[in-house]
């Protein structure tokens, strides 16, 4: 393994590295190695969301979800203009509107 010496490092940068390493539970050297690894990884473009999800959860296997049976379509019923069933459902305001529309 190689050794790297960094000269003239600002005190504030060294302090930030020390704090970040402590937060991660690493030594300053290990934190610097991880930062360099991340910074020097090839930039092939970030995979799309689906690829990232597949990569993270692909090893867990498939999940079979039950497909519920569809219910038959219900008949909405037939309503004719002026019928008592329409008047009962629509209420008095609609009956007045219907009466105004009649010739």
TORFIMAR-438591 format. One record per atom (N, C-alpha, C): residue number from 1; residue in one letter; atom name; x, z negated, y. Coordinates in steps of 0.02 Angstrom, whole numbers. Example, Ala and Ser with C-alpha at 12.3 -4.5 7.8 and 13.67 -1.06 7.14 Angstrom:
<rs>
     k   r    a        x        z        y
     1   A    N      660     -390     -284
     1   A   CA      615     -390     -225
     1   A    C      660     -390     -165
     2   S    N      642     -354     -112
     2   S   CA      684     -357      -53
     2   S    C      645     -394        2
</rs>
This chain:
<rs>
     k   r    a        x        z        y
     1   X    N       42        0      -59
     1   X   CA        0        0        0
     1   X    C       44        0       62
     2   X    N       20       33      113
     2   X   CA       57       38      176
     2   X    C       39      -19      222
     3   X    N       82      -31      270
     3   X   CA       71      -82      321
     3   X    C       67      -47      388
     4   X    N       21      -71      429
     4   X   CA       11      -41      495
     4   X    C       17      -97      547
     5   X    N       57      -85      597
     5   X   CA       65     -132      652
     5   X    C       36     -100      715
     6   X    N       -6     -136      750
     6   X   CA      -36     -110      811
     6   X    C       -8     -151      869
     7   X    N       26     -117      913
     7   X   CA       56     -151      971
     7   X    C       11     -142     1032
     8   X    N       20     -186     1080
     8   X   CA      -15     -184     1144
     8   X    C      -92     -184     1136
     9   X    N     -116     -224     1090
     9   X   CA     -188     -231     1080
     9   X    C     -215     -281     1131
    10   X    N     -268     -262     1167
    10   X   CA     -296     -307     1218
    10   X    C     -319     -372     1185
    11   X    N     -310     -427     1222
    11   X   CA     -330     -492     1197
    11   X    C     -405     -494     1182
    12   X    N     -445     -463     1225
    12   X   CA     -518     -465     1215
    12   X    C     -538     -427     1151
    13   X    N     -503     -372     1137
    13   X   CA     -517     -333     1076
    13   X    C     -499     -373     1014
    14   X    N     -442     -408     1017
    14   X   CA     -422     -450      961
    14   X    C     -471     -507      951
    15   X    N     -496     -537     1005
    15   X   CA     -545     -591     1000
    15   X    C     -610     -565      970
    16   X    N     -632     -505      992
    16   X   CA     -694     -475      964
    16   X    C     -686     -462      889
    17   X    N     -627     -438      869
    17   X   CA     -614     -426      798
    17   X    C     -616     -492      759
    18   X    N     -587     -544      788
    18   X   CA     -586     -609      755
    18   X    C     -657     -636      745
    19   X    N     -699     -629      796
    19   X   CA     -768     -653      792
    19   X    C     -808     -612      741
    20   X    N     -799     -546      744
    20   X   CA     -835     -503      697
    20   X    C     -814     -517      624
    21   X    N     -750     -528      614
    21   X   CA     -726     -544      547
    21   X    C     -756     -610      523
    22   X    N     -758     -659      566
    22   X   CA     -787     -724      548
    22   X    C     -861     -718      531
    23   X    N     -897     -677      568
    23   X   CA     -968     -668      555
    23   X    C     -979     -635      487
    24   X    N     -934     -591      467
    24   X   CA     -939     -556      403
    24   X    C     -907     -595      346
    25   X    N     -873     -648      362
    25   X   CA     -840     -689      310
    25   X    C     -775     -657      285
    26   X    N     -743     -616      328
    26   X   CA     -681     -582      309
    26   X    C     -624     -607      353
    27   X    N     -564     -589      330
    27   X   CA     -506     -600      373
    27   X    C     -505     -544      425
    28   X    N     -467     -553      477
    28   X   CA     -461     -501      528
    28   X    C     -433     -437      498
    29   X    N     -385     -443      453
    29   X   CA     -356     -384      421
    29   X    C     -407     -346      380
    30   X    N     -447     -383      341
    30   X   CA     -498     -350      300
    30   X    C     -551     -316      344
    31   X    N     -570     -349      398
    31   X   CA     -619     -320      444
    31   X    C     -591     -256      475
    32   X    N     -528     -257      494
    32   X   CA     -497     -197      522
    32   X    C     -494     -141      471
    33   X    N     -479     -158      407
    33   X   CA     -479     -106      354
    33   X    C     -548      -75      346
    34   X    N     -599     -117      346
    34   X   CA     -668      -91      338
    34   X    C     -688      -47      397
    35   X    N     -670      -67      456
    35   X   CA     -685      -27      516
    35   X    C     -650       41      511
    36   X    N     -587       41      491
    36   X   CA     -550      104      484
    36   X    C     -580      148      429
    37   X    N     -600      118      373
    37   X   CA     -631      157      319
    37   X    C     -695      192      344
    38   X    N     -737      153      378
    38   X   CA     -800      182      403
    38   X    C     -787      236      454
    39   X    N     -738      225      498
    39   X   CA     -724      272      551
    39   X    C     -694      337      524
    40   X    N     -658      333      468
    40   X   CA     -623      392      443
    40   X    C     -659      427      385
    41   X    N     -720      405      369
    41   X   CA     -758      440      317
    41   X    C     -776      509      342
    42   X    N     -777      558      296
    42   X   CA     -796      626      317
    42   X    C     -865      628      347
    43   X    N     -872      666      400
    43   X   CA     -935      671      436
    43   X    C     -974      732      411
    44   X    N    -1003      728      352
    44   X   CA    -1040      783      323
    44   X    C    -1111      786      347
    45   X    N    -1129      745      394
    45   X   CA    -1198      742      416
    45   X    C    -1236      691      375
    46   X    N    -1279      656      408
    46   X   CA    -1318      605      374
    46   X    C    -1371      637      331
    47   X    N    -1380      614      269
    47   X   CA    -1434      641      228
    47   X    C    -1502      624      257
    48   X    N    -1551      664      240
    48   X   CA    -1617      650      267
    48   X    C    -1645      586      236
    49   X    N    -1700      563      262
    49   X   CA    -1729      499      241
    49   X    C    -1746      499      167
    50   X    N    -1775      554      142
    50   X   CA    -1794      557       71
    50   X    C    -1733      550       26
    51   X    N    -1678      583       45
    51   X   CA    -1617      579        5
    51   X    C    -1589      509        6
    52   X    N    -1592      475       63
    52   X   CA    -1567      406       67
    52   X    C    -1609      359       25
    53   X    N    -1675      368       26
    53   X   CA    -1720      326      -15
    53   X    C    -1706      339      -89
    54   X    N    -1700      402     -108
    54   X   CA    -1687      420     -177
    54   X    C    -1621      390     -200
    55   X    N    -1570      391     -158
    55   X   CA    -1505      364     -176
    55   X    C    -1508      288     -185
    56   X    N    -1547      256     -144
    56   X   CA    -1551      183     -147
    56   X    C    -1592      159     -207
    57   X    N    -1649      192     -220
    57   X   CA    -1695      167     -271
    57   X    C    -1696      209     -334
    58   X    N    -1655      262     -338
    58   X   CA    -1657      307     -395
    58   X    C    -1641      274     -461
    59   X    N    -1598      224     -461
    59   X   CA    -1579      191     -522
    59   X    C    -1632      146     -551
    60   X    N    -1684      132     -514
    60   X   CA    -1736       87     -538
    60   X    C    -1785      121     -586
    61   X    N    -1786      187     -586
    61   X   CA    -1832      223     -630
    61   X    C    -1896      241     -594
    62   X    N    -1937      279     -630
    62   X   CA    -2000      302     -602
    62   X    C    -2053      248     -606
    63   X    N    -2102      254     -563
    63   X   CA    -2159      209     -563
    63   X    C    -2221      252     -577
    64   X    N    -2258      234     -628
    64   X   CA    -2320      270     -644
    64   X    C    -2378      235     -610
    65   X    N    -2411      269     -566
    65   X   CA    -2469      241     -532
    65   X    C    -2532      272     -563
    66   X    N    -2583      230     -576
    66   X   CA    -2644      258     -604
    66   X    C    -2681      300     -552
    67   X    N    -2708      356     -575
    67   X   CA    -2748      398     -531
    67   X    C    -2821      382     -544
    68   X    N    -2856      355     -494
    68   X   CA    -2926      335     -505
    68   X    C    -2970      396     -515
    69   X    N    -3023      387     -555
    69   X   CA    -3071      439     -565
    69   X    C    -3109      451     -500
    70   X    N    -3123      514     -486
    70   X   CA    -3161      530     -426
    70   X    C    -3234      523     -440
    71   X    N    -3270      498     -392
    71   X   CA    -3343      491     -398
    71   X    C    -3375      558     -380
    72   X    N    -3432      573     -411
    72   X   CA    -3466      635     -392
    72   X    C    -3488      632     -319
    73   X    N    -3493      690     -288
    73   X   CA    -3513      694     -218
    73   X    C    -3587      675     -214
    74   X    N    -3602      630     -167
    74   X   CA    -3671      608     -159
    74   X    C    -3710      658     -116
    75   X    N    -3774      666     -131
    75   X   CA    -3816      710      -93
    75   X    C    -3834      676      -27
    76   X    N    -3823      711       28
    76   X   CA    -3837      682       94
    76   X    C    -3911      682      109
    77   X    N    -3950      717       71
    77   X   CA    -4023      720       83
    77   X    C    -4038      776      131
    78   X    N    -4098      798      129
    78   X   CA    -4120      853      172
    78   X    C    -4163      825      228
    79   X    N    -4147      841      289
    79   X   CA    -4186      819      346
    79   X    C    -4210      882      382
    80   X    N    -4272      881      399
    80   X   CA    -4300      937      437
    80   X    C    -4319      911      505
    81   X    N    -4311      953      555
    81   X   CA    -4327      933      622
    81   X    C    -4401      916      627
    82   X    N    -4415      859      655
    82   X   CA    -4484      838      663
    82   X    C    -4511      800      604
    83   X    N    -4473      793      550
    83   X   CA    -4499      756      492
    83   X    C    -4497      682      507
    84   X    N    -4539      645      472
    84   X   CA    -4542      573      483
    84   X    C    -4478      538      462
    85   X    N    -4444      565      412
    85   X   CA    -4382      533      390
    85   X    C    -4328      537      444
    86   X    N    -4326      594      480
    86   X   CA    -4277      601      534
    86   X    C    -4295      555      592
    87   X    N    -4359      550      608
    87   X   CA    -4380      507      663
    87   X    C    -4366      434      647
    88   X    N    -4375      415      585
    88   X   CA    -4363      346      567
    88   X    C    -4289      329      572
    89   X    N    -4246      376      555
    89   X   CA    -4175      364      557
    89   X    C    -4148      369      628
    90   X    N    -4173      417      666
    90   X   CA    -4143      431      730
    90   X    C    -4167      386      786
    91   X    N    -4226      359      782
    91   X   CA    -4250      312      833
    91   X    C    -4288      347      889
    92   X    N    -4317      309      934
    92   X   CA    -4361      336      986
    92   X    C    -4327      383     1035
    93   X    N    -4264      369     1054
    93   X   CA    -4231      411     1103
    93   X    C    -4222      482     1075
    94   X    N    -4205      488     1013
    94   X   CA    -4195      554      984
    94   X    C    -4262      590      977
    95   X    N    -4316      555      962
    95   X   CA    -4382      587      958
    95   X    C    -4401      617     1025
    96   X    N    -4387      582     1080
    96   X   CA    -4402      610     1146
    96   X    C    -4361      672     1159
    97   X    N    -4297      670     1140
    97   X   CA    -4254      729     1150
    97   X    C    -4280      787     1109
    98   X    N    -4302      775     1048
    98   X   CA    -4328      828     1006
    98   X    C    -4392      857     1036
    99   X    N    -4434      814     1064
    99   X   CA    -4497      838     1094
    99   X    C    -4484      882     1154
   100   X    N    -4432      868     1192
   100   X   CA    -4415      909     1250
   100   X    C    -4389      977     1230
   101   X    N    -4357      982     1172
   101   X   CA    -4329     1045     1150
   101   X    C    -4381     1092     1122
   102   X    N    -4438     1067     1101
   102   X   CA    -4489     1110     1071
   102   X    C    -4521     1154     1124
   103   X    N    -4536     1217     1106
   103   X   CA    -4567     1262     1155
   103   X    C    -4640     1246     1169
</rs>
